[in-house]
Amino acid sequence: MVPEQDLESVLDELRRLRTRVPQLTGALAAGVDGLVVAHDTPGVDPEGLAALTAAALGVAVRVADATGNGGFRELLVRGERGYVATYAAGRTAVLTLLTQDRVNVGRLHLEGRRSGARIGELLDAAEAAARAAAPVARPPARTAPVRTRTPRAPRTTATEARTATDN
């Protein structure tokens, strides 16, 4: 769980990004599991977009892996009326941007990569702080397992033990 102040910082970054790229129509930060972290997506269902982003991310990661091109960095989808761009944001999150078709794609990539890196730093730091603050869970005390004995067959001597080839 990300603290409220960190979520507000992520939302502020999304708003600043929309100011720097006026052709943005929406911005969403989500976990790679498809859960919304923060969003500024008027007119678009953020939960649905986050779930679709996770699905597309799964395919993109597999394509990058299968082609030997290394880890996922970004994904760009061009539609008739605009773009959907997804950027890696730290170890466990992604940034998805929705744009008009007249966006400068170079500028979109520049600003999207910067914001993705910033959001990743915020979320990774929040995750590390949460792990550090969490009490160390001790494993439950182990009790000795119950031992049961299997009765053994009586031992035979070499003279008693005959095989089919001994005849």
C-alpha positions as CSV (number, residue, x, y, z in Angstrom):
1,M,0.0,0.0,0.0
2,V,1.4,3.4,-1.0
3,P,1.1,6.2,1.5
4,E,-1.4,9.0,0.7
5,Q,1.4,11.7,0.3
6,D,3.2,9.5,-2.2
7,L,-0.1,9.0,-4.2
8,E,-0.6,12.8,-4.2
9,S,3.0,13.2,-5.5
10,V,2.3,10.8,-8.3
11,L,-1.0,12.6,-9.1
12,D,0.9,15.9,-9.1
13,E,3.4,14.5,-11.6
14,L,0.5,13.4,-13.9
15,R,-0.9,16.9,-13.8
16,R,2.4,18.5,-14.5
17,L,2.9,16.1,-17.5
18,R,-0.5,17.1,-18.9
19,T,0.6,20.7,-18.7
20,R,3.9,20.0,-20.5
21,V,2.2,18.1,-23.3
22,P,-1.1,19.9,-24.0
23,Q,-2.2,17.2,-26.5
24,L,-2.5,14.6,-23.6
25,T,-6.1,13.6,-23.0
26,G,-5.3,11.4,-20.1
27,A,-2.6,10.0,-17.8
28,L,-2.6,6.9,-15.6
29,A,-0.1,5.3,-13.3
30,A,-0.8,1.7,-12.5
31,G,0.8,-1.4,-11.1
32,V,2.0,-4.1,-13.5
33,D,-0.8,-6.2,-11.9
34,G,-3.5,-3.8,-13.5
35,L,-4.4,-1.9,-10.3
36,V,-4.7,1.9,-10.5
37,V,-2.2,3.9,-8.5
38,A,-3.3,7.4,-9.6
39,H,-5.1,8.8,-12.7
40,D,-6.1,11.9,-14.5
41,T,-8.2,10.4,-17.2
42,P,-11.4,12.4,-17.8
43,G,-14.0,10.4,-19.8
44,V,-12.1,7.1,-19.5
45,D,-12.6,4.4,-17.0
46,P,-9.3,4.2,-15.1
47,E,-9.8,0.6,-13.8
48,G,-10.6,-0.7,-17.3
49,L,-7.6,1.2,-18.8
50,A,-5.3,-0.2,-16.1
51,A,-6.5,-3.7,-16.7
52,L,-6.0,-3.4,-20.5
53,T,-2.6,-1.8,-19.9
54,A,-1.6,-4.9,-17.8
55,A,-2.7,-7.2,-20.6
56,A,-0.9,-5.2,-23.3
57,L,2.2,-5.1,-21.0
58,G,2.2,-8.8,-20.7
59,V,2.3,-9.2,-24.4
60,A,4.9,-6.5,-24.9
61,V,7.2,-8.0,-22.2
62,R,7.0,-11.4,-24.0
63,V,7.7,-9.9,-27.4
64,A,10.7,-8.0,-26.1
65,D,12.0,-11.2,-24.3
66,A,11.3,-13.5,-27.4
67,T,13.2,-11.1,-29.7
68,G,16.2,-10.7,-27.3
69,N,15.7,-7.0,-27.0
70,G,15.9,-6.9,-23.2
71,G,13.5,-5.7,-20.6
72,F,10.3,-3.7,-21.3
73,R,10.7,0.1,-21.7
74,E,7.7,1.4,-23.7
75,L,4.8,0.5,-25.9
76,L,3.2,2.8,-28.5
77,V,-0.2,2.1,-30.0
78,R,-1.5,4.4,-32.8
79,G,-5.2,4.7,-33.4
80,E,-7.2,6.7,-35.9
81,R,-7.7,9.5,-33.4
82,G,-4.6,9.4,-31.2
83,Y,-2.0,7.4,-29.4
84,V,-1.8,5.3,-26.3
85,A,1.8,5.2,-24.9
86,T,2.9,3.0,-22.0
87,Y,6.2,3.5,-20.2
88,A,8.0,1.5,-17.5
89,A,7.8,3.3,-14.2
90,G,10.1,1.7,-11.8
91,R,10.1,-2.0,-10.9
92,T,6.4,-2.5,-10.4
93,A,4.5,0.2,-12.2
94,V,3.7,1.7,-15.6
95,L,2.7,5.1,-16.9
96,T,0.0,5.1,-19.6
97,L,-0.6,8.3,-21.6
98,L,-3.5,9.0,-24.0
99,T,-3.0,11.7,-26.6
100,Q,-4.7,13.4,-29.6
101,D,-3.5,12.4,-33.0
102,R,-1.6,15.7,-33.6
103,V,0.8,15.1,-30.7
104,N,4.5,15.4,-31.3
105,V,5.5,11.8,-30.7
106,G,9.2,12.8,-30.0
107,R,8.0,15.2,-27.3
108,L,5.6,12.6,-26.0
109,H,8.4,10.1,-25.6
110,L,10.7,12.6,-24.0
111,E,8.2,13.7,-21.4
112,G,6.7,10.2,-20.9
113,R,10.1,8.7,-20.2
114,R,10.9,11.5,-17.7
115,S,7.6,11.2,-15.9
116,G,7.8,7.4,-15.9
117,A,11.2,7.6,-14.3
118,R,10.0,10.1,-11.7
119,I,6.9,8.1,-10.9
120,G,9.0,4.9,-10.7
121,E,11.3,6.6,-8.2
122,L,8.4,7.7,-6.0
123,L,6.7,4.3,-6.0
124,D,9.9,2.3,-5.6
125,A,10.9,4.5,-2.6
126,A,7.5,4.2,-1.1
127,E,7.6,0.4,-1.4
128,A,11.1,0.3,0.1
129,A,10.0,2.5,3.0
130,A,7.0,0.3,3.6
131,R,9.1,-2.8,3.6
132,A,11.6,-1.2,6.1
133,A,8.8,-0.1,8.4
134,A,7.0,-3.4,8.4
135,P,7.7,-5.6,11.5
136,V,9.8,-8.5,10.8
137,A,7.6,-11.5,10.7
138,R,9.1,-14.4,12.6
139,P,8.2,-17.9,11.4
140,P,6.0,-19.8,13.8
141,A,7.7,-22.0,16.2
142,R,8.2,-25.4,14.8
143,T,7.1,-28.4,16.6
144,A,8.9,-31.7,16.1
145,P,7.1,-33.8,13.5
146,V,5.3,-36.9,14.8
147,R,7.4,-39.9,14.0
148,T,5.8,-43.2,13.3
149,R,7.6,-46.4,12.9
150,T,7.0,-48.8,10.1
151,P,7.4,-52.4,11.2
152,R,10.2,-54.1,9.4
153,A,10.1,-57.4,7.9
154,P,12.2,-60.0,9.7
155,R,15.8,-60.2,8.4
156,T,16.8,-63.2,6.4
157,T,20.2,-64.8,6.2
158,A,22.0,-65.4,3.0
159,T,21.1,-69.0,3.1
160,E,17.4,-68.2,3.5
161,A,17.4,-65.5,0.8
162,R,16.9,-67.3,-2.6
163,T,16.3,-65.7,-5.9
164,A,14.8,-67.2,-9.0
165,T,18.2,-67.8,-10.5
166,D,19.5,-69.7,-7.5
167,N,17.5,-72.8,-8.4
